[in-house]
Amino acid sequence: MPQDRVIDIPLQSVINPSVEELRTRNLSWLRTHKLITSDHAEQVYNSWDVPQAMSRFFPRATVSDLAVPTDLMSVMAVLDDQFSGPASERIGLLTAATEELIAITHRPPGQEPALGLPVTQAWADAWGRACANMSDTWRQHTARNVKNFLASQIQEVRNQAAHSNAGRLPALEDFIMFRRETVAMRCFIDFIERCGHFELPRQVRDHPLLRTMNDAAVDATAWTNDVQSLDREAFHRDPNNIIFIFQQERGCSLEDAVNSVCIMITERIATYAKLRLQVNGLIQSLDLSPAEAADLRRYTEDMPLFISGNYAWGRTTARYRATPGAPAPYGDPLPVSLE
């Protein structure tokens, strides 16, 4: 069972001690914004345990700070679930809602959504809180990452349709680039700064070393997710998984593809560790102040928490675990109203 697959991830995962309070706050927020409106929907959402994942990503954050990316992630998870399976019946509404979420992140915070839906109202509230006390530079940078993630959700549906109609899958290298957006980790890595109450100077955030480290951390996180969610995506005939792409390109068995991707994950973690050894040299070459140097060290210390935290969460969440003998082993999409 891929969800239980042991992957060689030599990183520790620590959980935020406020996780129980976070679960309560996040569920109350979803209820207030009418994204969770029934006991059944609450039961399904709770089984995913999104707050656990976020508590592992940000183990040092206060619960007030941690609630912000958690609320954003919960909206993303709800929307992602609506795209899963036969989304074509509602693709028009899903696309309109997704485009409005993108538009919200590019407007000045605090404006009312142009499309008044529970999902857009909730998103506007969480995004406004995310931008509080952060610079326009941070907001614009994070908005670009959010836009890339949300637009990729629509492209995943197109990939699924192309595979259903003609059996076509993207090339492996193309998919690796695409997967860096669909996993949403770039958006939440930005929240290391938001939850830590600092901002990296632009020349640091845009430096090739930081970009390459970001790619390595995002790849390891995304590919781990693909291993753990493989059975669910096979059931839904969703081809947006690196294991299916690898199997097609290499002409190997599914088991060999899983084994190879697990090796690739470990290699990306090793790459990150090697790149991190260059951080002190970067501090010197950019002549960073002691405070800037401390912020950069924290940023590069915290990025691997996404790899280890995602792995730990993925082994326990019910989102990837089948119910034997059930008509829909992985459940129907979360019962929410987008209208």
SVG drawing of the C-alpha trace seen along z (x, -y; Angstrom):
<svg xmlns="http://www.w3.org/2000/svg" viewBox="-26 -48 58 53">
<polyline fill="none" stroke="black" stroke-width="0.4" points="0.0,0.0 1.8,-3.2 0.4,-5.3 2.2,-3.0 5.3,-2.9 8.5,-3.6 10.6,-6.2 14.2,-7.0 13.6,-10.6 16.4,-11.3 14.5,-14.3 12.6,-14.7 9.1,-16.0 8.0,-18.1 4.3,-19.0 3.2,-22.4 1.9,-22.1 -1.1,-24.2 -2.5,-21.7 -5.6,-20.9 -6.6,-24.5 -5.8,-25.0 -8.2,-22.2 -11.0,-23.8 -10.3,-27.3 -10.0,-26.0 -13.2,-24.0 -15.1,-27.0 -13.8,-29.2 -14.9,-26.8 -18.4,-26.6 -18.6,-30.4 -17.8,-30.8 -20.3,-28.0 -17.7,-25.7 -18.6,-23.0 -22.4,-22.9 -23.2,-19.4 -22.0,-16.8 -21.1,-14.5 -18.9,-17.2 -17.3,-17.9 -16.5,-14.2 -14.9,-13.9 -12.9,-17.1 -11.7,-16.2 -10.5,-12.8 -8.1,-14.7 -6.5,-16.5 -5.2,-19.5 -4.3,-21.2 -1.9,-18.4 0.0,-18.9 0.2,-22.7 1.3,-22.2 4.2,-20.1 5.1,-22.7 5.2,-25.5 6.0,-23.9 7.3,-27.2 4.4,-29.5 1.8,-30.9 -1.6,-29.6 -2.8,-33.0 -0.1,-33.0 -0.6,-29.3 -4.3,-29.7 -3.7,-31.9 -1.9,-29.4 -4.1,-26.6 -7.3,-28.4 -5.8,-29.1 -4.8,-25.4 -8.2,-24.2 -9.8,-26.3 -7.3,-24.8 -8.0,-21.3 -11.8,-21.8 -11.4,-23.2 -8.9,-20.5 -11.4,-17.8 -14.1,-19.3 -11.7,-18.9 -11.1,-15.2 -12.9,-12.6 -15.6,-13.6 -15.2,-17.3 -16.3,-18.0 -19.9,-18.5 -19.0,-21.6 -15.9,-22.7 -17.4,-26.0 -18.2,-27.0 -15.0,-25.5 -13.0,-27.5 -14.9,-30.7 -14.3,-30.3 -10.6,-29.5 -10.1,-32.6 -11.8,-34.7 -9.4,-33.4 -6.5,-34.4 -8.0,-37.8 -8.4,-38.3 -4.7,-37.8 -3.9,-40.5 -6.2,-43.1 -5.5,-45.3 -6.4,-43.2 -9.8,-44.0 -11.8,-44.3 -15.0,-42.3 -14.9,-39.5 -16.4,-40.2 -17.9,-36.7 -19.7,-36.3 -19.5,-32.6 -18.7,-31.0 -15.3,-29.8 -14.4,-33.3 -15.6,-35.0 -13.5,-32.7 -10.5,-33.1 -10.7,-36.9 -10.8,-36.8 -7.8,-34.5 -5.8,-36.3 -6.4,-39.7 -5.1,-38.3 -2.1,-36.8 -1.1,-40.2 -1.4,-42.0 1.9,-43.6 3.6,-42.2 5.1,-44.3 3.7,-44.7 6.8,-42.9 6.0,-39.8 2.3,-40.0 3.1,-40.1 5.6,-37.3 3.3,-35.1 0.3,-36.0 2.3,-34.8 2.9,-31.4 -0.8,-31.2 -1.8,-32.0 0.5,-29.3 -0.9,-26.8 -4.6,-27.6 -4.1,-27.8 -2.4,-24.4 -5.6,-22.9 -7.5,-23.7 -4.6,-22.3 -4.8,-19.0 -8.4,-18.6 -7.2,-19.1 -4.4,-16.6 -7.0,-14.1 -9.3,-14.7 -6.3,-14.3 -5.4,-11.0 -9.0,-9.8 -9.4,-10.7 -6.1,-9.8 -4.0,-8.1 -1.5,-11.0 0.6,-11.9 3.2,-14.7 6.9,-14.0 8.7,-13.4 10.8,-16.6 7.7,-18.7 5.7,-17.1 8.4,-17.7 8.2,-21.4 4.3,-21.3 4.2,-19.3 6.2,-22.0 3.1,-24.2 0.3,-21.7 1.7,-20.7 1.2,-24.3 4.3,-24.1 5.8,-27.3 2.9,-29.2 3.4,-27.8 7.1,-28.1 6.5,-31.8 4.7,-31.6 7.9,-30.8 8.4,-34.5 4.8,-35.4 4.7,-33.1 8.3,-34.1 7.6,-37.8 10.4,-38.6 11.0,-39.1 14.0,-38.1 15.6,-40.8 14.7,-40.5 18.3,-39.7 18.2,-36.8 14.8,-35.4 15.6,-35.6 19.2,-34.3 19.8,-31.1 20.9,-29.2 17.6,-29.8 15.6,-29.0 17.5,-25.7 17.0,-24.8 13.3,-25.6 13.1,-23.4 14.7,-20.5 12.4,-20.8 9.3,-21.2 10.2,-18.1 10.8,-15.9 7.5,-17.0 5.5,-16.6 6.9,-13.2 6.4,-11.9 2.8,-13.0 2.5,-11.2 3.7,-7.9 1.3,-8.2 -1.7,-9.2 -1.0,-6.7 -3.9,-4.3 -6.4,-7.1 -5.4,-8.6 -5.3,-5.2 -8.9,-4.7 -10.0,-8.0 -8.0,-7.4 -6.1,-10.7 -2.9,-10.6 -1.3,-13.6 1.2,-11.6 4.9,-11.3 4.8,-7.5 2.4,-7.1 4.6,-9.5 7.8,-7.6 6.2,-4.3 5.2,-5.5 8.5,-7.1 10.7,-4.2 8.4,-1.4 8.7,0.3 6.3,1.9 4.3,-0.2 6.4,1.3 9.7,0.4 8.3,-3.1 7.5,-3.5 10.9,-2.2 12.6,-4.6 10.7,-7.6 11.5,-6.8 15.2,-6.9 14.6,-10.2 13.1,-11.6 16.1,-10.7 18.4,-12.2 16.6,-15.5 16.9,-15.6 20.6,-15.0 20.8,-17.8 19.1,-20.2 21.5,-19.2 24.5,-19.9 23.1,-23.2 22.5,-24.3 26.2,-24.1 26.6,-27.1 24.3,-29.4 27.2,-30.9 29.0,-31.7 25.9,-33.4 25.6,-35.5 29.2,-36.7 28.9,-37.4 25.7,-39.5 27.1,-41.2 23.9,-40.5 23.4,-42.1 23.3,-39.8 19.5,-40.0 19.2,-39.2 21.7,-36.3 19.6,-34.9 16.4,-35.1 18.0,-33.3 19.3,-30.6 15.8,-30.1 14.3,-30.0 16.7,-27.3 16.3,-25.4 12.5,-25.4 12.1,-24.4 12.9,-20.7 10.0,-20.7 7.7,-20.6 9.3,-17.3 9.3,-15.5 5.9,-17.0 4.2,-16.1 5.6,-12.5 4.4,-12.1 0.9,-13.6 0.5,-11.6 1.0,-8.3 -2.0,-9.0 -4.5,-11.1 -7.7,-9.4 -7.6,-11.4 -5.4,-8.7 -6.7,-5.6 -9.4,-3.5 -12.4,-2.0 -12.5,1.7 -15.8,2.8 -17.3,-0.7 -19.0,-1.7 -16.6,-4.7 -13.5,-3.4 -11.9,-6.9 -15.1,-8.7 -17.1,-11.1 -15.8,-14.7 -16.4,-16.7 -20.0,-17.8 -19.8,-21.5 -21.9,-24.1 -19.9,-26.3 -22.9,-28.4"/>
</svg>
